């Protein structure tokens, strides 16, 4: 069974940093691109970032470019999102999602349960 | 960026009746080289992550009941629930995966009448 388990969320002050992790199991992790998608409370879904299966290609939403960094460790089956210079508007549940292809550009399935990031003083 | 819009924002449907949700993209998500529409539909119930229903605009994900169907091409798409069941109460999102940034529609909330 494919499983994605996020961790690392929490309360952080504006301007602070946080690193999210997503541990994957049940599939050949390096064969699939991965994405982070966030959802503010009561709001819709916003794609944040994607990374190819090898880790050689990364993509970002304009809203996080230059502040967030996506990476992966295929030896540990783990996806990361380093979030710096956090703002109140980054407050959301962050989901990791498995892409359907190795290079990005596929649908997302499955999604993890999400981890809540709250940016507040 | 490709902007995704959905209509209606919400709808109330009686059990056993049809629910129809429309999704429009600001530019075509049909890739001419393979004639595939890079459009997916997701269902999200309260407190749960989104669940994939449909990909390639009309291909039902394994295990998804056949009362769910997707149609459309280019810029206009539709998700139809042919006979609404109580467990279908949820928010439904369309998403284009044609190009980054991957974008979602704002969601359509389906409830019971």
gemmi code that builds the backbone of each chain (N, CA, C; Angstrom):
import gemmi

chains = {
    "A": [
        ("UNK", (0.847, -1.195, 0.000), (0.000, 0.000, 0.000), (0.883, 1.245, 0.000)),
        ("UNK", (0.579, 2.160, -0.892), (1.324, 3.417, -0.943), (0.927, 4.286, 0.242)),
        ("UNK", (1.937, 4.787, 0.955), (1.677, 5.666, 2.096), (2.611, 6.853, 2.066)),
        ("UNK", (2.065, 8.000, 2.432), (2.844, 9.220, 2.569), (2.536, 9.812, 3.937)),
        ("UNK", (3.576, 10.069, 4.719), (3.373, 10.593, 6.066), (4.207, 11.855, 6.244)),
        ("UNK", (3.505, 12.983, 6.395), (4.181, 14.263, 6.584), (4.482, 14.517, 8.056)),
        ("UNK", (5.499, 15.311, 8.288), (5.847, 15.736, 9.645), (6.595, 17.063, 9.562)),
        ("UNK", (6.763, 17.688, 10.721), (7.565, 18.902, 10.770), (6.783, 20.193, 10.896)),
        ("UNK", (5.472, 20.106, 10.810), (4.675, 21.319, 10.944), (4.679, 21.836, 12.373)),
        ("UNK", (4.161, 23.035, 12.535), (4.094, 23.620, 13.864), (3.907, 25.114, 13.807)),
        ("UNK", (4.061, 25.753, 14.961), (3.913, 27.199, 15.082), (5.278, 27.860, 14.928)),
        ("UNK", (5.359, 28.853, 14.074), (6.612, 29.560, 13.846), (6.309, 31.050, 13.710)),
        ("UNK", (7.231, 31.874, 14.130), (7.043, 33.325, 14.033), (7.299, 33.809, 12.610)),
        ("UNK", (6.670, 34.905, 12.242), (6.965, 35.488, 10.921), (8.461, 35.725, 10.766)),
        ("UNK", (8.966, 35.380, 9.584), (10.392, 35.482, 9.308), (11.172, 34.241, 9.680)),
        ("UNK", (10.515, 33.307, 10.344), (11.188, 32.093, 10.786), (11.267, 31.031, 9.713)),
        ("UNK", (11.817, 29.878, 10.104), (12.022, 28.769, 9.175), (11.444, 27.487, 9.740)),
        ("UNK", (11.153, 26.575, 8.830), (10.612, 25.271, 9.197), (10.978, 24.303, 8.086)),
        ("UNK", (11.235, 23.044, 8.429), (11.466, 22.031, 7.409), (10.435, 20.927, 7.557)),
        ("UNK", (9.691, 20.720, 6.475), (8.708, 19.642, 6.434), (9.346, 18.397, 5.818)),
        ("UNK", (8.897, 17.250, 6.279), (9.333, 15.975, 5.717), (8.122, 15.159, 5.300)),
        ("UNK", (8.327, 14.303, 4.329), (7.273, 13.389, 3.873), (7.930, 12.044, 3.630)),
        ("UNK", (7.614, 11.083, 4.479), (8.191, 9.741, 4.350), (7.274, 8.880, 3.498)),
        ("UNK", (7.841, 8.282, 2.470), (7.059, 7.494, 1.523), (7.331, 6.005, 1.686)),
        ("UNK", (6.329, 5.202, 1.415), (6.494, 3.748, 1.443), (5.501, 3.110, 0.489)),
        ("UNK", (5.806, 1.878, 0.087), (4.878, 1.130, -0.747), (5.070, 1.307, -2.237)),
        ("UNK", (6.090, 2.070, -2.655), (6.368, 2.226, -4.078), (7.838, 2.592, -4.250)),
        ("UNK", (8.316, 2.506, -5.486), (9.702, 2.845, -5.787), (9.819, 4.360, -5.836)),
        ("UNK", (10.251, 4.934, -4.741), (10.205, 6.382, -4.529), (10.909, 7.144, -5.651)),
        ("UNK", (12.060, 6.694, -6.062), (12.857, 7.429, -7.048), (12.240, 7.428, -8.442)),
        ("UNK", (11.227, 6.623, -8.663), (10.598, 6.521, -9.981), (9.469, 7.525, -10.191)),
        ("UNK", (9.217, 8.342, -9.196), (8.090, 9.259, -9.296), (8.470, 10.657, -8.821)),
        ("UNK", (7.971, 11.644, -9.556), (8.050, 13.019, -9.075), (7.148, 13.160, -7.852)),
        ("UNK", (7.402, 14.200, -7.094), (6.609, 14.470, -5.896), (6.297, 15.958, -5.836)),
        ("UNK", (5.193, 16.282, -5.187), (4.799, 17.688, -5.043), (4.378, 17.994, -3.615)),
        ("UNK", (4.429, 19.265, -3.301), (3.814, 19.814, -2.090), (2.636, 20.688, -2.525)),
        ("UNK", (1.511, 20.510, -1.866), (0.306, 21.292, -2.114), (-0.192, 21.773, -0.759)),
        ("UNK", (-0.608, 23.024, -0.678), (-1.075, 23.538, 0.610), (-2.518, 24.003, 0.536)),
        ("UNK", (-3.121, 24.084, 1.716), (-4.525, 24.479, 1.806), (-4.723, 25.290, 3.075)),
        ("UNK", (-4.981, 26.566, 2.911), (-5.319, 27.393, 4.060), (-6.667, 26.956, 4.616)),
        ("UNK", (-6.892, 27.190, 5.886), (-8.102, 26.724, 6.549), (-9.352, 27.236, 5.837)),
        ("UNK", (-10.190, 26.311, 5.416), (-11.432, 26.682, 4.752), (-11.278, 27.169, 3.326)),
        ("UNK", (-10.067, 27.055, 2.784), (-9.802, 27.554, 1.436), (-9.506, 26.412, 0.467)),
        ("UNK", (-9.152, 26.778, -0.750), (-8.885, 25.791, -1.789), (-7.444, 25.306, -1.774)),
        ("UNK", (-7.124, 24.527, -2.802), (-5.806, 23.901, -2.909), (-4.866, 24.776, -3.725)),
        ("UNK", (-3.629, 24.885, -3.254), (-2.602, 25.659, -3.962), (-1.353, 24.799, -4.105)),
        ("UNK", (-0.977, 24.509, -5.331), (0.278, 23.792, -5.576), (1.441, 24.696, -5.179)),
        ("UNK", (2.421, 24.105, -4.493), (3.551, 24.876, -3.968), (4.840, 24.578, -4.726)),
        ("UNK", (5.147, 23.296, -4.896), (6.442, 22.946, -5.461), (6.429, 21.501, -5.923)),
        ("UNK", (7.287, 21.188, -6.880), (7.418, 19.826, -7.383), (8.887, 19.508, -7.625)),
        ("UNK", (9.198, 18.218, -7.594), (10.563, 17.763, -7.849), (10.500, 16.468, -8.640)),
        ("UNK", (11.394, 16.323, -9.596), (11.419, 15.107, -10.412), (11.937, 13.930, -9.586)),
        ("UNK", (11.794, 12.738, -10.139), (12.185, 11.536, -9.426), (13.664, 11.509, -9.050)),
        ("UNK", (14.497, 12.018, -9.921), (15.942, 12.050, -9.652), (16.330, 13.196, -8.731)),
        ("UNK", (15.451, 14.175, -8.629), (15.764, 15.381, -7.862), (16.448, 16.445, -8.697)),
        ("UNK", (16.675, 16.152, -9.957), (17.421, 17.074, -10.794), (16.639, 18.265, -11.298)),
        ("UNK", (15.321, 18.188, -11.243), (14.471, 19.299, -11.690), (13.513, 19.678, -10.579)),
        ("UNK", (13.431, 20.984, -10.335), (12.528, 21.483, -9.308), (11.701, 22.638, -9.861)),
        ("UNK", (10.514, 22.809, -9.306), (9.574, 23.816, -9.788), (8.888, 24.435, -8.564)),
        ("UNK", (8.576, 25.737, -8.694), (7.978, 26.448, -7.566), (6.855, 27.367, -8.029)),
        ("UNK", (5.887, 27.550, -7.147), (4.899, 28.604, -7.347), (5.586, 29.946, -7.097)),
        ("UNK", (5.127, 30.973, -7.802), (5.730, 32.295, -7.629), (5.645, 32.767, -6.177)),
        ("UNK", (4.585, 32.353, -5.483), (4.353, 32.814, -4.114), (5.410, 32.325, -3.130)),
        ("UNK", (6.185, 31.298, -3.502), (7.184, 30.753, -2.574), (8.588, 30.753, -3.166)),
        ("UNK", (8.703, 31.129, -4.430), (10.013, 31.092, -5.098), (10.999, 31.984, -4.355)),
        ("UNK", (12.174, 31.441, -4.117), (13.205, 32.192, -3.410), (13.141, 32.045, -1.898)),
        ("UNK", (12.039, 31.498, -1.388), (11.900, 31.312, 0.063), (11.853, 29.837, 0.439)),
        ("UNK", (11.247, 29.015, -0.408), (11.097, 27.588, -0.138), (12.040, 26.796, -1.041)),
        ("UNK", (12.515, 25.661, -0.527), (13.352, 24.761, -1.310), (12.861, 23.339, -1.146)),
        ("UNK", (12.561, 22.702, -2.263), (12.138, 21.310, -2.253), (13.356, 20.428, -2.520)),
        ("UNK", (13.407, 19.290, -1.854), (14.499, 18.343, -2.080), (14.009, 16.949, -1.731)),
        ("UNK", (14.795, 15.972, -2.070), (14.436, 14.592, -1.746), (15.696, 13.785, -1.502)),
        ("UNK", (15.561, 12.766, -0.662), (16.645, 11.807, -0.411), (16.090, 10.446, -0.800)),
        ("UNK", (16.435, 9.989, -1.983), (15.874, 8.733, -2.482), (16.373, 7.525, -1.691)),
        ("UNK", (17.507, 7.661, -1.007), (18.003, 6.552, -0.182), (17.170, 6.394, 1.089)),
        ("UNK", (16.490, 7.486, 1.471), (15.654, 7.451, 2.673), (14.165, 7.503, 2.338)),
        ("UNK", (13.830, 7.496, 1.045), (12.420, 7.576, 0.617), (11.705, 8.767, 1.257)),
        ("UNK", (12.378, 9.897, 1.277), (11.846, 11.058, 1.980), (11.924, 12.314, 1.128)),
        ("UNK", (10.833, 13.064, 1.157), (10.702, 14.350, 0.477), (10.771, 15.452, 1.541)),
        ("UNK", (11.354, 16.572, 1.171), (11.491, 17.682, 2.115), (10.976, 18.978, 1.506)),
        ("UNK", (10.611, 19.901, 2.396), (10.320, 21.277, 1.991), (10.920, 22.191, 3.052)),
        ("UNK", (11.992, 22.871, 2.675), (12.606, 23.856, 3.566), (11.922, 25.192, 3.334)),
        ("UNK", (11.343, 25.737, 4.389), (10.572, 26.969, 4.274), (11.265, 28.060, 5.092)),
        ("UNK", (11.722, 29.081, 4.424), (12.396, 30.213, 5.077), (11.578, 31.484, 4.891)),
        ("UNK", (11.904, 32.491, 5.681), (11.223, 33.798, 5.583), (9.716, 33.634, 5.569)),
        ("UNK", (9.219, 32.861, 6.499), (7.795, 32.542, 6.518), (6.945, 33.765, 6.814)),
        ("UNK", (5.775, 33.765, 6.181), (4.814, 34.866, 6.307), (3.494, 34.313, 6.823)),
        ("UNK", (2.671, 35.220, 7.322), (1.364, 34.797, 7.825), (0.567, 34.067, 6.750)),
        ("UNK", (0.705, 34.505, 5.522), (-0.060, 33.899, 4.420), (0.438, 32.507, 4.035)),
        ("UNK", (1.520, 32.051, 4.644), (1.979, 30.679, 4.421), (1.271, 29.694, 5.363)),
        ("UNK", (0.469, 30.223, 6.278), (-0.276, 29.363, 7.202), (-1.239, 28.474, 6.433)),
        ("UNK", (-1.087, 27.170, 6.610), (-1.895, 26.209, 5.839), (-1.569, 24.790, 6.291)),
        ("UNK", (-2.397, 23.878, 5.857), (-2.043, 22.460, 5.908), (-1.238, 22.158, 4.648)),
        ("UNK", (-0.090, 21.539, 4.835), (0.787, 21.190, 3.722), (0.691, 19.688, 3.469)),
        ("UNK", (0.316, 19.347, 2.239), (0.218, 17.952, 1.826), (1.375, 17.608, 0.892)),
        ("UNK", (1.921, 16.424, 1.049), (2.780, 15.911, -0.013), (1.935, 14.963, -0.860)),
        ("UNK", (2.276, 14.893, -2.123), (1.506, 14.079, -3.056), (2.445, 13.416, -4.050)),
        ("UNK", (2.138, 12.187, -4.373), (2.913, 11.430, -5.354), (2.404, 11.755, -6.745)),
        ("UNK", (3.331, 12.105, -7.629), (2.976, 12.337, -9.024), (2.809, 10.981, -9.724)),
        ("UNK", (2.183, 10.982, -10.879), (1.971, 9.735, -11.613), (3.103, 9.432, -12.585)),
        ("UNK", (4.047, 10.371, -12.711), (5.148, 10.196, -13.649), (6.459, 10.573, -12.965)),
        ("UNK", (7.559, 10.263, -13.610), (8.871, 10.503, -13.005), (9.318, 11.952, -13.142)),
        ("UNK", (8.766, 12.664, -14.138), (9.344, 13.952, -14.500), (8.488, 15.150, -14.128)),
        ("UNK", (7.407, 14.976, -13.427), (6.331, 15.945, -13.129), (5.459, 16.099, -14.371)),
        ("UNK", (4.243, 16.593, -14.131), (3.312, 16.699, -15.238), (2.309, 15.574, -15.253)),
        ("UNK", (2.007, 15.046, -14.074), (0.977, 14.018, -13.965), (0.010, 14.376, -12.841)),
        ("UNK", (-0.943, 13.526, -12.641), (-1.914, 13.754, -11.579), (-1.316, 13.341, -10.244)),
        ("UNK", (-1.980, 13.779, -9.156), (-1.468, 13.525, -7.817), (-2.272, 12.409, -7.143)),
        ("UNK", (-1.573, 11.345, -6.803), (-2.233, 10.228, -6.151), (-1.219, 9.240, -5.611)),
        ("UNK", (-1.238, 8.987, -4.283), (-2.144, 9.559, -3.301), (-1.575, 10.831, -2.679)),
        ("UNK", (-2.299, 11.319, -1.699), (-1.869, 12.466, -0.898), (-1.644, 11.990, 0.533)),
        ("UNK", (-0.726, 12.658, 1.223), (-0.570, 12.387, 2.646), (-1.702, 13.024, 3.439)),
        ("UNK", (-1.686, 12.823, 4.743), (-2.719, 13.380, 5.608), (-2.515, 14.857, 5.898)),
        ("UNK", (-1.322, 15.352, 5.627), (-1.055, 16.779, 5.802), (-0.433, 17.113, 7.149)),
        ("UNK", (0.296, 18.223, 7.167), (0.866, 18.746, 8.401), (0.594, 20.248, 8.453)),
        ("UNK", (0.165, 20.725, 9.611), (-0.271, 22.115, 9.741), (0.903, 23.017, 10.072)),
        ("UNK", (1.036, 24.069, 9.289), (2.029, 25.107, 9.539), (1.289, 26.385, 9.905)),
        ("UNK", (1.607, 26.949, 11.054), (0.988, 28.192, 11.504), (2.074, 29.236, 11.699)),
        ("UNK", (1.947, 30.337, 10.978), (2.916, 31.420, 11.079), (2.246, 32.574, 11.810)),
        ("UNK", (2.690, 32.798, 13.041), (2.050, 33.814, 13.867), (2.988, 34.225, 14.990)),
        ("UNK", (2.874, 35.471, 15.394), (3.666, 35.961, 16.523), (2.882, 35.823, 17.826)),
    ],
    "B": [
        ("UNK", (0.132, 31.895, -16.280), (-0.418, 30.777, -15.548), (-1.794, 30.417, -16.094)),
        ("UNK", (-2.128, 29.122, -16.057), (-3.461, 28.680, -16.468), (-4.411, 28.850, -15.282)),
        ("UNK", (-5.442, 29.634, -15.494), (-6.428, 29.870, -14.448), (-7.584, 28.895, -14.627)),
        ("UNK", (-7.933, 28.212, -13.544), (-9.029, 27.254, -13.562), (-10.228, 27.860, -12.844)),
        ("UNK", (-11.385, 27.787, -13.465), (-12.611, 28.246, -12.827), (-13.599, 27.090, -12.769)),
        ("UNK", (-14.470, 27.114, -11.789), (-15.477, 26.067, -11.620), (-16.838, 26.693, -11.384)),
        ("UNK", (-17.865, 25.980, -11.817), (-19.234, 26.396, -11.530), (-20.113, 25.169, -11.381)),
        ("UNK", (-21.104, 25.217, -10.481), (-21.327, 26.322, -9.536), (-20.355, 26.242, -8.366)),
        ("UNK", (-20.393, 27.263, -7.497), (-19.583, 27.224, -6.280), (-20.097, 26.137, -5.342)),
        ("UNK", (-21.406, 25.980, -5.317), (-22.016, 24.945, -4.492), (-23.334, 24.515, -5.111)),
        ("UNK", (-23.739, 23.294, -4.815), (-25.010, 22.782, -5.301), (-25.560, 21.774, -4.312)),
        ("UNK", (-26.869, 21.757, -4.233), (-27.570, 20.808, -3.357), (-28.404, 19.881, -4.230)),
        ("UNK", (-28.179, 18.602, -4.046), (-28.806, 17.601, -4.908), (-29.492, 16.543, -4.045)),
        ("UNK", (-30.634, 16.078, -4.477), (-31.333, 15.019, -3.753), (-30.638, 13.679, -3.968)),
        ("UNK", (-30.767, 12.808, -2.993), (-30.205, 11.466, -3.140), (-30.754, 10.806, -4.396)),
        ("UNK", (-29.861, 10.205, -5.159), (-30.256, 9.530, -6.380), (-30.333, 10.419, -7.609)),
        ("UNK", (-30.216, 11.711, -7.399), (-30.282, 12.631, -8.531), (-28.877, 12.919, -9.077)),
        ("UNK", (-28.827, 13.575, -10.229), (-27.570, 13.866, -10.914), (-26.972, 15.174, -10.421)),
        ("UNK", (-25.644, 15.172, -10.260), (-24.904, 16.389, -9.938), (-23.904, 16.649, -11.056)),
        ("UNK", (-23.837, 17.890, -11.493), (-22.938, 18.257, -12.591), (-22.108, 19.473, -12.190)),
        ("UNK", (-20.808, 19.332, -12.338), (-19.871, 20.412, -12.011), (-19.065, 20.731, -13.263)),
        ("UNK", (-18.939, 22.014, -13.544), (-18.198, 22.458, -14.714), (-16.862, 23.066, -14.330)),
        ("UNK", (-15.895, 22.881, -15.190), (-14.540, 23.398, -14.974), (-14.053, 23.973, -16.296)),
        ("UNK", (-13.486, 25.160, -16.224), (-12.979, 25.795, -17.439), (-11.544, 26.250, -17.186)),
        ("UNK", (-10.684, 26.024, -18.165), (-9.299, 26.483, -18.083), (-9.103, 27.689, -18.993)),
        ("UNK", (-8.202, 28.588, -18.600), (-7.998, 29.828, -19.349), (-7.265, 29.598, -20.672)),
        ("UNK", (-6.650, 28.434, -20.808), (-6.073, 28.030, -22.092), (-6.190, 26.513, -22.198)),
        ("UNK", (-6.073, 26.026, -23.401), (-6.268, 24.604, -23.638), (-5.260, 23.767, -22.865)),
        ("UNK", (-5.750, 22.653, -22.304), (-4.874, 21.691, -21.644), (-4.802, 20.404, -22.457)),
        ("UNK", (-5.184, 20.493, -23.725), (-5.080, 19.374, -24.652), (-3.717, 19.398, -25.319)),
        ("UNK", (-2.948, 18.340, -25.096), (-1.608, 18.227, -25.682), (-1.762, 17.538, -27.033)),
        ("UNK", (-1.443, 18.247, -28.087), (-1.741, 17.768, -29.433), (-0.953, 16.510, -29.811)),
        ("UNK", (0.236, 16.342, -29.242), (1.075, 15.228, -29.676), (0.515, 13.876, -29.231)),
        ("UNK", (-0.234, 13.857, -28.128), (-0.822, 12.588, -27.675), (-2.349, 12.651, -27.560)),
        ("UNK", (-2.915, 13.803, -27.910), (-4.368, 14.000, -27.887), (-4.959, 13.705, -26.503)),
        ("UNK", (-4.227, 14.094, -25.470), (-4.721, 13.886, -24.103), (-4.934, 15.228, -23.420)),
        ("UNK", (-6.014, 15.286, -22.642), (-6.307, 16.465, -21.839), (-5.698, 16.289, -20.455)),
        ("UNK", (-4.841, 17.222, -20.067), (-4.107, 17.123, -18.806), (-4.947, 17.728, -17.686)),
        ("UNK", (-6.037, 17.021, -17.358), (-7.028, 17.535, -16.422), (-7.443, 16.402, -15.470)),
        ("UNK", (-7.411, 16.699, -14.171), (-7.801, 15.727, -13.150), (-8.899, 16.307, -12.261)),
        ("UNK", (-9.655, 15.404, -11.659), (-10.686, 15.759, -10.683), (-10.388, 15.072, -9.357)),
        ("UNK", (-10.590, 15.817, -8.263), (-10.372, 15.298, -6.922), (-11.611, 15.539, -6.067)),
        ("UNK", (-11.788, 14.664, -5.102), (-12.857, 14.790, -4.116), (-12.210, 15.003, -2.753)),
        ("UNK", (-12.707, 15.964, -1.990), (-12.178, 16.180, -0.647), (-13.323, 16.249, 0.360)),
        ("UNK", (-13.286, 15.340, 1.316), (-14.253, 15.339, 2.405), (-13.637, 16.055, 3.607)),
        ("UNK", (-14.476, 16.589, 4.500), (-13.955, 17.365, 5.639), (-12.932, 16.580, 6.448)),
        ("UNK", (-11.813, 17.225, 6.739), (-10.771, 16.624, 7.555), (-9.931, 15.580, 6.850)),
        ("UNK", (-10.133, 15.428, 5.543), (-9.382, 14.428, 4.782), (-8.590, 15.094, 3.664)),
        ("UNK", (-7.525, 14.423, 3.204), (-6.819, 14.953, 2.033), (-7.645, 14.708, 0.780)),
        ("UNK", (-7.329, 15.403, -0.289), (-8.016, 15.150, -1.557), (-7.775, 13.715, -2.034)),
        ("UNK", (-8.755, 13.208, -2.767), (-8.684, 11.863, -3.335), (-8.883, 11.972, -4.841)),
        ("UNK", (-8.005, 11.324, -5.591), (-8.116, 11.349, -7.045), (-9.343, 10.577, -7.506)),
        ("UNK", (-10.140, 11.209, -8.386), (-11.283, 10.540, -8.992), (-11.038, 10.217, -10.461)),
        ("UNK", (-10.597, 11.218, -11.205), (-10.534, 11.166, -12.666), (-9.216, 11.767, -13.118)),
        ("UNK", (-8.584, 11.177, -14.127), (-7.426, 11.783, -14.777), (-7.587, 11.659, -16.280)),
        ("UNK", (-6.732, 12.357, -17.029), (-6.907, 12.477, -18.481), (-8.346, 12.923, -18.822)),
        ("UNK", (-8.924, 13.702, -17.940), (-10.253, 14.310, -18.104), (-11.407, 13.318, -18.019)),
        ("UNK", (-11.153, 12.048, -18.350), (-12.287, 11.116, -18.411), (-11.956, 9.702, -17.949)),
        ("UNK", (-10.739, 9.447, -17.511), (-10.354, 8.113, -17.057), (-10.586, 8.005, -15.557)),
        ("UNK", (-11.462, 7.094, -15.178), (-11.788, 6.907, -13.770), (-10.658, 6.162, -13.073)),
        ("UNK", (-10.249, 6.653, -11.922), (-9.232, 5.970, -11.125), (-9.789, 4.634, -10.630)),
        ("UNK", (-8.920, 3.665, -10.509), (-9.316, 2.347, -10.019), (-10.003, 2.459, -8.656)),
        ("UNK", (-11.143, 1.788, -8.520), (-11.862, 1.801, -7.252), (-12.885, 2.909, -7.118)),
        ("UNK", (-12.885, 3.849, -8.037), (-13.871, 4.932, -7.999), (-15.189, 4.425, -8.599)),
        ("UNK", (-16.296, 4.626, -7.900), (-17.583, 4.129, -8.409), (-17.912, 4.677, -9.798)),
        ("UNK", (-18.584, 3.866, -10.600), (-18.835, 4.285, -11.975), (-19.937, 5.342, -12.093)),
        ("UNK", (-20.511, 5.762, -10.984), (-21.443, 6.893, -11.038), (-20.691, 8.208, -11.268)),
        ("UNK", (-19.372, 8.189, -11.079), (-18.540, 9.358, -11.354), (-18.021, 9.263, -12.787)),
        ("UNK", (-18.196, 10.339, -13.554), (-17.660, 10.362, -14.904), (-17.167, 11.762, -15.234)),
        ("UNK", (-16.151, 11.807, -16.086), (-15.605, 13.071, -16.542), (-15.690, 13.163, -18.048)),
        ("UNK", (-15.873, 14.388, -18.520), (-15.955, 14.608, -19.959), (-15.394, 15.989, -20.277)),
        ("UNK", (-15.258, 16.232, -21.587), (-14.791, 17.528, -22.046), (-13.430, 17.460, -22.701)),
        ("UNK", (-13.041, 18.569, -23.324), (-11.768, 18.631, -24.010), (-11.377, 20.087, -24.239)),
        ("UNK", (-10.071, 20.303, -24.319), (-9.590, 21.657, -24.607), (-9.615, 22.556, -23.384)),
        ("UNK", (-10.701, 23.315, -23.247), (-10.825, 24.240, -22.123), (-12.066, 24.022, -21.263)),
        ("UNK", (-12.957, 23.148, -21.681), (-14.221, 22.969, -20.971), (-14.427, 21.518, -20.555)),
        ("UNK", (-14.655, 21.331, -19.261), (-14.741, 19.990, -18.706), (-15.901, 19.877, -17.734)),
        ("UNK", (-16.358, 18.653, -17.543), (-17.493, 18.403, -16.660), (-17.254, 17.149, -15.843)),
        ("UNK", (-17.590, 17.238, -14.561), (-17.650, 16.066, -13.689), (-19.118, 15.803, -13.394)),
        ("UNK", (-19.549, 14.576, -13.626), (-20.941, 14.200, -13.389), (-20.999, 13.074, -12.374)),
        ("UNK", (-21.867, 13.254, -11.390), (-22.210, 12.164, -10.469), (-23.624, 11.757, -10.864)),
        ("UNK", (-23.756, 10.566, -11.403), (-25.023, 10.210, -12.057), (-26.166, 9.995, -11.071)),
        ("UNK", (-25.855, 9.494, -9.901), (-26.877, 9.209, -8.887), (-26.253, 9.458, -7.517)),
        ("UNK", (-26.472, 10.644, -6.992), (-25.773, 11.074, -5.787), (-26.065, 10.182, -4.594)),
        ("UNK", (-24.999, 9.776, -3.919), (-25.115, 9.025, -2.683), (-24.672, 9.906, -1.516)),
        ("UNK", (-25.083, 9.548, -0.317), (-24.768, 10.371, 0.853), (-23.261, 10.548, 1.033)),
        ("UNK", (-22.514, 9.516, 0.684), (-21.057, 9.580, 0.851), (-20.363, 10.455, -0.185)),
        ("UNK", (-21.118, 10.982, -1.129), (-20.532, 11.852, -2.160), (-20.524, 13.313, -1.731)),
        ("UNK", (-21.100, 13.613, -0.571), (-21.083, 14.984, -0.064), (-19.620, 15.366, 0.197)),
        ("UNK", (-19.155, 16.396, -0.491), (-17.733, 16.740, -0.486), (-17.523, 17.998, -1.319)),
        ("UNK", (-16.272, 18.439, -1.341), (-15.861, 19.499, -2.255), (-15.076, 18.843, -3.390)),
        ("UNK", (-15.340, 19.269, -4.599), (-14.702, 18.692, -5.784), (-13.850, 19.761, -6.461)),
        ("UNK", (-12.618, 19.371, -6.804), (-11.671, 20.279, -7.438), (-11.225, 19.709, -8.786)),
        ("UNK", (-11.123, 20.585, -9.779), (-10.427, 20.211, -11.001), (-9.010, 20.771, -10.919)),
        ("UNK", (-8.117, 20.174, -11.682), (-6.709, 20.587, -11.672), (-6.095, 20.320, -13.027)),
        ("UNK", (-5.306, 21.279, -13.510), (-4.573, 21.050, -14.748), (-3.141, 20.663, -14.403)),
        ("UNK", (-2.641, 19.653, -15.097), (-1.244, 19.256, -14.937), (-0.507, 19.370, -16.268)),
        ("UNK", (-0.991, 20.271, -17.105), (-0.411, 20.516, -18.432), (0.931, 21.240, -18.316)),
        ("UNK", (0.994, 22.179, -17.383), (2.210, 22.965, -17.230), (2.280, 23.541, -15.828)),
        ("UNK", (3.505, 23.805, -15.382), (3.665, 24.482, -14.103), (3.449, 25.979, -14.277)),
        ("UNK", (2.901, 26.659, -13.287), (2.437, 26.105, -12.021), (1.154, 25.303, -12.203)),
        ("UNK", (1.144, 24.102, -11.641), (-0.071, 23.300, -11.683), (-1.145, 24.053, -10.903)),
        ("UNK", (-2.323, 24.162, -11.444), (-3.339, 24.989, -10.823), (-4.640, 24.236, -10.634)),
        ("UNK", (-5.327, 24.586, -9.552), (-6.593, 23.977, -9.190), (-7.731, 24.982, -9.386)),
        ("UNK", (-8.902, 24.452, -9.634), (-10.094, 25.281, -9.564), (-10.396, 25.599, -8.111)),
        ("UNK", (-11.295, 26.534, -7.859), (-11.608, 26.972, -6.495), (-12.453, 25.988, -5.713)),
        ("UNK", (-12.947, 24.973, -6.365), (-13.752, 23.970, -5.680), (-15.241, 24.189, -5.841)),
        ("UNK", (-15.968, 23.081, -5.857), (-17.436, 23.099, -5.897), (-17.940, 22.192, -4.792)),
        ("UNK", (-18.751, 22.752, -3.923), (-19.243, 22.002, -2.769), (-20.562, 21.333, -3.112)),
        ("UNK", (-20.625, 20.020, -2.965), (-21.838, 19.258, -3.242), (-22.456, 18.829, -1.919)),
        ("UNK", (-23.711, 19.228, -1.718), (-24.436, 18.859, -0.512), (-25.757, 18.198, -0.844)),
        ("UNK", (-26.460, 17.804, 0.198), (-27.747, 17.135, 0.019), (-28.897, 18.121, 0.125)),
        ("UNK", (-29.875, 17.933, -0.759), (-31.069, 18.777, -0.705), (-32.070, 18.137, 0.253)),
    ],
}
model = gemmi.Model(1)
for chain_id, residues in chains.items():
    chain = gemmi.Chain(chain_id)
    for i, (resn, *xyz) in enumerate(residues, 1):
        res = gemmi.Residue()
        res.name, res.seqid = resn, gemmi.SeqId(i, " ")
        for name, pos in zip(("N", "CA", "C"), xyz):
            atom = gemmi.Atom()
            atom.name, atom.element = name, gemmi.Element(name[0])
            atom.pos, atom.b_iso = gemmi.Position(*pos), 0.0
            res.add_atom(atom)
        chain.add_residue(res)
    model.add_chain(chain)
structure = gemmi.Structure()
structure.add_model(model)
structure.setup_entities()
